[in-house]
Amino acid sequence: RFIGQINVSDVNTSAANLSWTEGPSTANISHYRVEITEHQPFNQTLNQIFNQTDLFEHIQNLTAGTLYAVQVFPVKCGRDLNPQNISFYT
């Protein structure tokens, strides 16, 4: 189970920085899958997915005044572990 912390910083109308703590048993974590869901009017969603070996991601091309939900999954042996979650508005 991934018990860590995820943070959002430097949020503006079109970009934000994400950072997170290492997943469990880091020797076996191959990368992190970062999934960003943009909540649009009428329940439409747009997703961005990144694979990252570092503990941060700079997200661009965001829409002002929009709610974003972020999940960071450590990937171990090709399988997603439980994610850390955070939401933020631009």
Secondary structure, DSSP 8 states (H G I E B T S, - for coil): -----EEEES--SS-EEEEE---SSGGGEEEEEEEEEEE-GGG-EEEEEEEESSSEEEE-S--TT-EEEEEEEEEETTEE---EEEEEE-
